[in-house]
Amino acid sequence: MSDANDETIGDLFQRGLELRREVLGSEYVDGSMKSANDFMMAFQRITTEWCWGYAWGRPGLDKKTRSMLNLAMLTALGKSAEIRLHVRGAINNGLTVADIQEVLLHATVYCGIPAGLDAFKNANEVLKEMGKVPASGTK
């Protein structure tokens, strides 16, 4: 990573776009960008530049750790759709089902049962869709 003072918004956007695709998948990211009208493109740009180019692009934490933090924070905020998205990203970043379960259990203790239940339900649905956990009734 270059000195932050040398980076342009364009640099952040390009690095962010690469990281978004790597973590969330090209199909999701490209679909979000393609479907954005002029109004929503402002949000796509700031998300790509700040969230992905700046925060996710920093060298201080690996992607696996950032995924764990995201899952815990999204549980605290009660952001179901984002939890679903970031469970997929967490798997892409090398987290196991057991890792995700531990993060959500830890977050449940600090955020409360309703927040934890919502996070677990959403994570479970995504993990079932991905074939990472069996459908209900089996171990």
Residue pairs with C-beta under 8 A, 6 or more apart in sequence:
1 57
1 58
1 59
2 11
9 49
11 53
12 48
12 49
12 50
12 53
12 54
12 57
13 45
13 48
13 49
13 53
14 53
15 52
15 53
15 57
16 47
16 48
16 49
16 50
16 51
16 52
16 53
16 54
16 56
16 57
17 29
17 48
17 52
17 53
19 52
19 53
19 56
19 57
20 29
20 48
20 52
21 29
21 30
22 63
22 92
23 56
23 63
23 67
23 89
23 92
23 93
24 85
24 88
24 89
24 92
25 88
25 92
28 85
32 44
33 44
36 43
36 44
55 66
56 63
56 66
61 69
63 93
63 94
64 90
64 93
64 94
64 95
64 99
66 93
67 86
67 89
67 90
67 93
67 95
68 90
68 95
68 99
68 103
70 82
70 86
70 89
70 90
71 83
71 86
71 87
71 90
71 100
71 103
71 104
71 107
71 119
71 123
72 103
72 106
72 107
74 82
74 83
74 86
74 119
75 83
75 104
75 107
75 108
75 111
75 115
75 116
75 118
75 119
76 107
76 110
76 111
76 115
78 115
78 118
80 118
80 119
80 122
83 118
83 119
83 122
83 123
84 122
84 123
84 125
84 126
87 100
87 122
87 123
87 126
87 127
88 126
88 130
90 99
90 100
91 100
91 127
91 130
91 132
95 103
97 127
97 132
97 133
100 123
100 127
104 116
104 119
104 120
104 123
105 116
107 115
107 116
107 119
108 115
108 116
108 117
108 119
108 120
109 116
124 133
127 133
128 134
128 135
